[in-house]
Amino acid sequence: MDMRAAIRQKVESGHYEFSRHAVDQSILRHISVTEIHEAFLSEMELVEDYPDDFYGPSCLLLGITKQSRPLHILCSHPTRPLVKIITVYEPDRKMWQEDLRKRI
């Protein structure tokens, strides 16, 4: 099972948690829990992988909500009992190429 599928499986089964930072940022950025859930369950793509991150392996995913809102979600690898959502944001098109998968 690839990493995206393992993450999706954990999210579908409710095995995820939000960091305090993710909660704060989702409120400031007007991103609902429903939108985050929709993005995780979409055909999300791996944008960047950070296997050697200081706090533990993590990755940046791109998912699309039902209203076609693109979201970048930084989360832990699925090796943890709970996938931790570290932060979430709508990618700034001035900082990302048109496909939102590569930085400018």
N, C-alpha and C positions, 0 to 999 in steps of 0.2 A: 504494500500500500504506500503510495507516495505521501509526502508531507502534507500537501493540500487536502487530500482525502482524509488523512488521519485527523487533521485539525477540524475539518467539516464534521466528521463523525463525533468528535468530542463536543463541538458546539451543539449539534443536533440533540445529543443526549444530555445537554445541560452541564457538561463538565468544563466550565470556563468561569473565569472571574475577571473583574476589572481592577486595575491598579487605581490608586487614588488620583494619579495624574490623568488616566484615561477618563475617569468620571468628570474631573474638573474640565478637561478639554472638550469633552463631548457637550457639556452644558454651555461653555463659552462659544462653541462652534455650531450650536443648535443641531446636533446630531443625536437622534433618538436611539434608544436601545433597539427598537424595531428595525431601524435602518441598518444598524450594525449587524444585527442578526440576518437581515436580508442579504447584506453584502457577503457575509460568511457563507451563506447557502447558495450564492450565485456561482457562476463559473469563474471563481476567483483565480487570479494568477499570481505566481511568485514574482515579485519585483526585485527584491534583494534578500540575500541570506546572510546572516551574521552568526555563523557557528561558533565563533570564538568571542562573542560578546562578553564583556566583563561580568555582567549579572547572570549570564547563562545564555545558551543558544536561543536566537530569536530570528524572526523573518518579517519582511514587509510584504504585505499582500494587497492586491488591488481587487476590490469587489464592487459590484454595481447593485444599487437598491432597485426595488420595483418601480420607482419613479425615475430611474436612469441616472441617479446621482452617483458619481464615482467616489469611492472612499478608499483611502489607504489605511490599513490597519497593521500596526506593529504589534506582534504577539510572540509569545514564547513558542519554542518547538513543542510538538505534541508528546514529547518524552516525559513531561511532568504529568502528575495526576490530573491537574486542571490546566487548561490553556490559559495563560494570563494575557489579557489585552493590556498592552503597555500604553498605547496612545492611538488615537484615531483622528483623521482629518480629511478634508476634501483637498486633493492635490491642487496646488497653485500652478496654473497653466504657464506662468512665467518662469517656473522653476523646473518643469517637466516637459519632455517632448510631447507632441500631440497625442500619442497613444498612452501617456501617463505611466510608462514603464521604464523610461530612462531619463535621468537628470540632464538638464541642459548645461 
